[in-house]
């Protein structure tokens, strides 16, 4: 009972205040339109996966090739690149599955209330399912060094080979100069 009186008093107060032109109601009440949570999926958001793929793998390969110049170290590094990518893809798949579950929960709670909103949610769920399928395909491809990770691995290998060449060219040059 007391709660109803508080709200009734608040309502009366706001009505009186809005009639008073000198009273800055916007300082006390948010009169802007409410933001509605949109259920849309951006298929290619900037995320951990894209940030990882933007690394300069050619330079990493060059540095490693110059320092280590062995097939074993190169193969370990390539495996590390794939493993990190697979971890990030798995993390993104988990995130998208959680988003999908939340959308399904939202869909179930408003089904039959708003046809337009339920249709938007349904489309978002479908897009999420497509994205999850794409990510799972990338996961399988990554194990073989293919898919999105392929160019990063190729860049690393090219850089590694250049680093090895550079190392031996410099050593050969130094050896030639010390034998004079």
C-alpha positions in Angstrom: 0.0 0.0 0.0 2.7 2.4 0.9 4.6 1.6 -2.3 1.5 2.7 -4.4 1.4 6.0 -2.5 5.1 6.6 -3.2 4.6 6.1 -7.0 1.4 8.1 -6.9 3.2 11.0 -5.2 6.1 10.7 -7.6 3.7 10.8 -10.6 2.0 13.9 -9.2 5.4 15.5 -8.6 6.5 14.9 -12.1 3.3 16.1 -13.6 3.5 19.4 -11.6 7.2 19.7 -12.4 6.7 19.3 -16.1 4.0 22.0 -16.0 6.5 24.4 -14.4 8.7 25.7 -17.3 11.5 26.7 -14.9 11.9 23.2 -13.5 14.7 21.3 -15.4 12.9 17.9 -15.5 15.6 16.4 -17.7 18.1 16.6 -14.8 16.0 14.3 -12.8 14.2 12.1 -15.3 15.6 10.6 -18.5 13.1 11.7 -21.1 14.9 10.3 -24.1 13.6 7.3 -26.0 14.7 4.0 -24.5 17.4 2.0 -26.2 16.1 -1.3 -27.4 18.5 -4.2 -27.5 18.8 -5.1 -31.1 19.3 -8.8 -31.9 21.6 -8.5 -34.9 24.8 -10.3 -35.7 27.8 -8.7 -37.4 29.4 -11.6 -39.2 32.9 -10.1 -39.1 33.3 -8.0 -36.0 36.8 -6.9 -35.0 37.6 -9.5 -32.4 40.4 -11.6 -30.9 40.5 -13.8 -34.0 40.9 -10.9 -36.5 43.4 -9.2 -34.2 45.5 -12.4 -34.1 45.4 -12.7 -37.9 46.6 -9.1 -38.3 49.9 -10.0 -36.6 53.0 -9.6 -38.7 53.7 -13.3 -39.0 56.3 -12.7 -41.8 58.3 -10.6 -39.4 57.9 -13.2 -36.6 59.1 -15.8 -39.0 62.1 -13.7 -40.0 63.2 -13.1 -36.4 62.8 -16.8 -35.6 64.5 -18.0 -38.7 67.5 -15.7 -38.0 67.8 -16.8 -34.4 67.0 -20.5 -34.6 67.4 -21.6 -38.2 66.1 -25.1 -37.7 63.2 -27.1 -39.1 62.2 -28.3 -35.6 61.9 -24.8 -34.3 60.0 -23.7 -37.4 57.5 -26.6 -37.1 57.0 -25.9 -33.4 56.3 -22.2 -34.1 53.8 -23.2 -36.9 52.1 -25.6 -34.5 52.0 -22.8 -31.9 50.4 -20.4 -34.5 47.7 -23.0 -35.3 47.1 -23.9 -31.6 46.6 -20.2 -30.7 44.2 -19.7 -33.6 42.3 -22.9 -32.7 42.0 -21.6 -29.1 40.6 -18.3 -30.3 38.1 -19.9 -32.7 36.9 -22.3 -29.9 36.5 -19.3 -27.6 34.5 -17.4 -30.3 32.3 -20.5 -31.0 31.5 -20.8 -27.3 30.6 -17.1 -27.1 28.4 -17.4 -30.2 26.7 -20.5 -28.8 25.9 -18.5 -25.5 24.5 -15.6 -27.6 22.4 -18.1 -29.6 21.0 -19.6 -26.3 20.1 -16.2 -25.0 18.4 -15.3 -28.3 16.5 -18.6 -28.1 15.5 -17.8 -24.6 14.3 -14.3 -25.7 12.4 -15.8 -28.6 10.6 -18.3 -26.3 9.7 -15.5 -23.8 8.1 -13.2 -26.4 6.8 -15.7 -29.0 3.2 -14.8 -29.8 3.5 -11.3 -28.3 5.3 -9.4 -31.1 5.5 -11.0 -34.5 8.0 -8.5 -35.9 10.4 -8.9 -32.9 10.1 -12.7 -32.9 10.9 -12.7 -36.6 14.0 -10.5 -36.1 15.2 -12.7 -33.3 14.6 -15.8 -35.5 16.7 -14.3 -38.3 19.4 -13.4 -35.8 19.4 -17.0 -34.5 19.8 -18.2 -38.1 22.7 -15.9 -38.8 24.3 -17.1 -35.6 23.9 -20.7 -36.6 25.6 -19.9 -40.0 28.4 -18.1 -38.2 28.9 -21.0 -35.8 29.0 -23.5 -38.7 31.6 -21.2 -40.5 33.7 -21.1 -37.4 33.6 -24.8 -36.9 34.7 -25.3 -40.5 37.6 -22.9 -39.9 38.4 -25.0 -36.8 38.7 -28.1 -38.9 40.7 -26.4 -41.6 43.1 -24.8 -39.1 44.3 -28.2 -37.9 45.7 -28.7 -41.4 47.0 -25.2 -41.7 44.3 -24.2 -44.1 41.4 -21.7 -44.1 41.8 -18.3 -42.4 45.1 -19.2 -40.8 46.7 -20.4 -44.0 48.1 -17.0 -45.1 49.5 -16.4 -41.6 51.3 -19.7 -41.7 52.6 -19.0 -45.3 53.8 -15.6 -44.2 55.6 -17.1 -41.2 57.3 -19.7 -43.4 58.4 -17.1 -45.9 59.7 -14.9 -43.1 61.5 -17.8 -41.5 63.2 -18.7 -44.8 64.3 -15.1 -45.3 65.6 -15.0 -41.7 67.7 -18.1 -42.3 69.0 -16.7 -45.6 69.9 -13.4 -43.9 71.6 -15.2 -41.1 73.8 -17.2 -43.3 74.5 -14.3 -45.7 75.7 -12.2 -42.8 77.8 -15.0 -41.3 79.3 -15.7 -44.7 80.1 -12.0 -45.2 81.7 -11.8 -41.7 83.7 -15.0 -42.3 85.0 -13.6 -45.6 86.0 -10.3 -44.0 87.8 -12.0 -41.1 89.8 -14.3 -43.4 91.3 -11.4 -45.4 
